[in-house]
Amino acid sequence: MHRLEVPAPPAPPFAAGTFDDVGPLSRADFPHRHTFHELVHVTGGTGTHVVDTDRWPLRPPHLGAITPGQVHHWAGVRGLTGHVVLFTDDFLLDHPADRERLRRLSAGPWPVLDERTDAVVTRLIADLVEERRHGDESVLRALLHVLLVRAGRLLGTPPPAPAGAVAAEFTRLTARPDLGLWSVAAHAGRLGVTPGHLTEAVKAATGRTAAQLLREARTREAQRFLLRTDLTVRQVAVRVGFTDPAYFCRFFRRETGLSPGDYRRAGEKHHD
């Protein structure tokens, strides 16, 4: 298995470039699975792309997607050219319906693009590659959303159903850490629904649980405090709703792979 190696913040969890730019893992010939989303625009090459138990011969130009958890590899590939766009699930929080677009694109053989569609996809990916050099995450999110919507439209896939009002409001609230809502029950109370109803609504709209999204929001807020303030770890724990600093440290390590102290030191080193 391999995973997208994300530099220490404030660099966004996003990468885009040619197969050569992204590195040899983008052409990996051994089965592996990702913890991130991958869009692949194949412009040349021969061979086979293997996803789970399916084998799809390359007939470029293609646009395809690989979603977290899918096992895939390249088999007998020669002369592979094109671009790869890698991004974590955080990049889809503003537009939850994009997850369904990616799922549909990853569910079968990658469609062969006609000349006009290939030109549009090429231009949109070039915009992402260019903006990646500037590192403005809000612009990258917007451009990625445009690419996914336009790709779905050009390839003739129907638009996914819009997220429900409850799920959309939950997403908005998780972006407001100042409200101090650190549990699914607290969000449900704010929205006037039961925790069970909230969980079902969020799962139906996003494909993920409310608890998962809330853990990620909580972790991001802790990261902000650790990198951008002089608060102690104990104080950060309180700010993100933990009364027990030891439990906060276990939570943070589970979510990020680092202790709060190690995460702060890595961020300070990055800025030196």
C-alpha positions in Angstrom: 0.0 0.0 0.0 1.1 3.6 -0.5 -0.4 6.9 0.6 -0.2 10.5 -0.5 2.6 12.0 1.5 1.3 15.4 2.5 3.9 18.1 3.5 3.4 19.8 6.8 0.7 22.5 6.7 0.1 25.1 5.4 0.8 23.2 2.1 -2.5 21.7 0.9 -3.1 18.0 0.7 -3.1 18.1 -3.1 -0.8 17.2 -5.9 -1.1 17.4 -9.7 1.3 16.8 -12.6 2.5 14.4 -15.2 3.2 10.8 -14.3 6.9 11.8 -14.1 6.1 14.7 -11.9 4.1 12.7 -9.4 6.7 9.9 -9.3 7.2 6.2 -9.9 4.3 5.2 -7.6 1.9 6.7 -10.2 2.9 3.9 -12.5 3.1 1.2 -9.8 2.9 -2.3 -11.3 2.1 -4.0 -7.9 -1.4 -4.1 -6.4 -1.9 -1.3 -3.8 -4.7 0.9 -2.6 -4.9 4.6 -1.7 -6.0 6.6 1.2 -6.7 9.5 -1.2 -8.6 10.1 -4.4 -6.9 10.0 -7.8 -7.9 11.3 -11.1 -6.0 10.0 -14.1 -5.9 11.5 -17.6 -4.1 9.0 -19.8 -3.0 10.6 -23.1 -0.8 7.8 -24.4 0.5 4.3 -23.8 -0.4 0.6 -24.1 -1.1 -2.1 -21.5 -3.8 -2.7 -18.9 -5.1 -1.0 -15.8 -6.3 -3.5 -13.2 -8.9 -2.4 -10.6 -9.8 -5.0 -8.0 -10.7 -8.0 -10.1 -11.3 -6.2 -13.4 -8.8 -5.6 -16.2 -9.3 -2.7 -18.5 -7.1 -2.4 -21.7 -5.7 1.2 -22.3 -7.1 2.9 -25.4 -6.2 6.6 -24.7 -7.2 9.2 -24.3 -9.0 8.2 -21.0 -10.2 10.0 -17.9 -10.6 7.8 -14.9 -10.8 7.8 -11.2 -9.5 5.6 -8.4 -11.2 6.0 -5.0 -9.8 5.3 -1.6 -9.9 1.6 -0.9 -9.8 0.4 -4.5 -6.9 -2.0 -5.2 -5.3 -1.3 -8.5 -2.1 -1.5 -10.5 -0.7 -1.1 -14.1 0.1 -4.3 -16.0 2.4 -4.5 -19.0 2.2 -0.8 -19.6 4.5 0.9 -22.1 4.8 4.6 -23.0 2.3 5.8 -20.4 1.8 9.5 -20.6 -0.7 11.9 -19.1 -1.5 13.7 -15.9 -2.5 12.6 -12.4 -4.4 14.6 -9.8 -4.3 13.4 -6.2 -6.3 14.9 -3.3 -7.6 13.9 0.1 -11.3 13.6 1.0 -11.1 17.1 2.6 -11.1 18.6 -0.8 -14.7 17.3 -1.3 -16.2 18.7 1.8 -17.5 21.8 0.1 -19.2 19.8 -2.6 -20.2 16.4 -1.2 -22.0 15.4 -4.4 -18.5 15.2 -6.1 -17.9 12.0 -4.2 -20.7 10.4 -6.2 -19.2 11.7 -9.5 -15.9 10.1 -8.6 -17.6 6.9 -7.6 -19.4 6.6 -10.9 -16.2 7.4 -12.8 -14.3 4.7 -10.9 -17.0 2.0 -11.1 -16.2 0.7 -14.6 -13.9 0.9 -17.6 -12.5 4.4 -18.1 -14.3 6.1 -20.9 -12.5 6.9 -24.1 -12.6 10.7 -24.7 -13.5 12.2 -28.0 -11.3 15.0 -29.3 -13.4 17.9 -27.9 -13.8 16.3 -24.5 -10.1 15.5 -24.3 -9.3 19.1 -25.1 -11.6 20.4 -22.3 -10.1 17.9 -19.7 -6.6 18.8 -20.8 -7.3 22.5 -20.3 -8.9 22.1 -16.9 -6.1 19.9 -15.6 -3.6 22.4 -16.9 -5.3 25.0 -14.7 -5.0 22.8 -11.7 -1.3 22.1 -12.3 -0.7 25.9 -12.7 -2.7 26.8 -9.6 -0.8 24.1 -7.6 2.3 26.2 -8.0 0.6 29.1 -6.2 -0.8 26.9 -3.4 -4.1 28.7 -3.0 -6.3 25.9 -1.5 -9.6 27.6 -2.1 -8.9 28.1 -5.8 -7.7 24.4 -6.1 -11.0 23.2 -4.5 -13.0 25.4 -6.9 -11.1 24.2 -10.0 -11.3 20.6 -8.9 -15.1 20.9 -8.5 -15.4 22.5 -12.0 -13.3 19.6 -13.5 -15.5 17.0 -11.8 -18.8 18.6 -12.9 -17.6 19.3 -16.4 -16.2 15.7 -16.7 -19.5 14.2 -15.6 -21.4 16.4 -18.0 -19.1 15.7 -21.0 -19.2 12.0 -20.3 -22.9 11.9 -20.1 -23.3 10.8 -16.5 -26.4 12.2 -14.8 -25.7 14.7 -11.9 -25.9 13.1 -8.5 -28.8 14.0 -6.3 -28.2 17.1 -4.2 -27.2 16.7 -0.6 -30.1 16.8 1.9 -30.7 20.0 3.8 -29.8 18.3 7.1 -26.5 17.0 5.7 -25.7 20.4 4.1 -26.3 22.2 7.4 -24.2 19.7 9.3 -21.3 20.3 6.8 -21.6 24.0 7.4 -21.6 23.6 11.2 -18.5 21.4 11.1 -16.7 24.4 9.4 -17.6 26.5 12.5 -15.3 25.3 15.3 -16.1 28.5 17.2 -19.5 27.0 18.0 -17.9 24.3 20.2 -20.0 21.5 18.8 -17.7 18.5 19.2 -20.1 15.6 19.1 -22.7 14.2 16.8 -25.3 14.6 19.5 -24.4 18.3 19.9 -24.8 18.8 16.2 -28.1 16.9 16.2 -29.4 19.1 19.0 -28.4 22.2 17.2 -30.2 21.0 14.0 -33.3 19.8 15.9 -33.0 16.1 14.8 -32.0 12.9 16.5 -28.4 11.7 16.3 -29.6 8.6 14.3 -31.4 10.8 11.8 -28.4 13.0 11.4 -26.1 10.0 10.9 -28.4 8.5 8.2 -28.8 11.9 6.4 -25.0 12.5 6.3 -24.3 9.0 5.2 -26.8 9.2 2.3 -25.5 12.5 1.1 -21.8 12.1 1.5 -21.1 8.3 1.7 -19.4 8.9 5.1 -20.6 9.0 8.6 -21.2 12.2 10.6 -18.7 10.9 13.2 -16.0 10.5 10.6 -16.4 14.1 9.3 -16.6 15.5 12.8 -13.3 13.7 13.8 -11.6 15.3 10.8 -13.0 18.7 11.6 -11.9 18.4 15.2 -8.4 17.3 14.1 -8.0 20.2 11.7 -8.9 22.7 14.5 -6.4 21.1 16.8 -3.8 21.4 14.0 -4.5 25.1 13.6 -4.0 25.7 17.3 -0.8 23.7 17.5 0.8 25.4 14.5 -0.5 29.0 14.9 -0.7 29.6 18.6 1.5 29.1 21.7 -1.3 27.3 23.6 -0.1 24.2 25.5 -1.2 20.8 24.5 -3.6 20.8 27.5 -5.1 24.1 26.4 -5.5 22.9 22.8 -7.3 19.8 24.1 -9.8 22.0 26.0 -10.3 24.2 22.9 -11.4 21.1 20.8 -13.6 19.6 23.5 -11.4 17.2 25.4 -11.3 17.3 29.2 -8.6 14.7 29.4 -5.3 15.7 27.7 -4.1 12.1 27.6 -7.2 11.1 25.7 -6.7 14.0 23.3 -3.1 12.9 22.6 -4.3 9.4 21.8 -7.1 10.8 19.5 -4.6 13.1 17.7 -2.1 10.4 17.2 -4.7 8.0 15.8 -5.9 10.7 13.3 -2.6 12.1 12.2 0.1 9.5 13.0 1.9 12.0 15.2 1.6 13.2 18.8 0.6 16.8 19.3 4.1 17.7 20.3 5.7 16.0 17.3 3.2 17.6 15.0 4.0 21.1 16.3 7.8 20.5 16.0 7.4 19.2 12.5 5.4 22.4 11.6 8.0 24.6 13.2 10.8 22.9 11.3 8.9 23.3 8.1 8.7 27.0 8.6 12.4 27.4 9.6 
